[in-house]
Amino acid sequence: MDSKFITTTPDFHGYKITRYLGMACGYGNGWGKFGTSSYDEAFHQMINYAEQLGANAIVGLKVTIDNPGLTSQFFVYGTAVIVEAL
C-alpha cells in the first residue's frame, strides 16, 4: 500500500471510497529510543492487515501511546477501504 493513501481524515481529495472493509490495527511495545521501531512495527502490522482485507487505503488513522518513554506501547488503527480516482 502506498503511504500516500493513509490519512487521519475521512476521505481523499480526488478519490472516492467504493468500499469499507473494516478496522485495521497494529500494536507495538517500545523498548528502543522513543519507541520508534515499535511504532514502525505497529504501523506495518496495520498496513499488512488492511492489505489482507483487500484495501488499497486507510482512512481515519489514529495512534494511541501508553507509558510514553522507553517502554511505550503503541496502538495504531484506521478503517481499511478501497478508493478509486474520480
N, C-alpha and C positions, 0 to 999 in steps of 0.2 A: 504494500500500500504506500502510495506517495504521501509523504508527510504534509504536503500542501492540502491534503484532504482530511486533515484532523483539525477541529476547531472547537472553541468554547461556545460559539454561537449556535443557534438552532438550524442554520442553513448556510448555503454558499451562494454568493452573488454570481449569477450567470449559470447556475446549475439548479436542477430540480431534483428533489428526493422522490424516487419512484417506489421505494420500498423500505420499510422499517423492519429490521431483523432482530432487534432485542439489545440487551445490555452486554457490552464487552468490558471486561475489567482485568486488572493485573495487580499483583501485590509484591512488594519488596521489603526486606528487612535490612536496614542500612547498618553496615559496620565500617564503611570507608569514610573518608573525609567528606563531611556534609551529606553522606549517604548517596552520593552521585551515582555510583554504579548500581545501587539498589533502585533508584528512581528509573534509570535506564532499563533495568530488568523488568520492573513493573510495567513500564510503557510498552516494551516489546511484547510482554505477555498479553496486554490488552490488544495490540495490533494483531498478533497471531490468532487470538480468539475471534476477533472481528473477521479476519480473512477466512477462518474455518466456517463462519456463518455465511460466507459469500459476499461480504461487504467490500466496497471499494472506498468507503469514507466513514469517519466517526464524527458525530456532532454532539454538542453539549458536554465536552470534556470537563471533568472535574478531578481535582487532586486533593487528597486529604493526607496530612502528615501528623503522626502521633509521635510523641517524645522527640522533638527537634534536637538535633545534636548528633553525637556519634552512633546512637542506637535508633535512629529514625526509622519509622515504619511508614511506607508509602502505600496508599490505595488509590489507584488511577482507574477511572471508569468513564464511559460515554455510551451513546447509542450508536450501534452499528447500522449503517444504511447503505443503500445503493443510490448513487447520484448519476445523472446524465446531463450533458451540456444542453442548454436551451437552444 
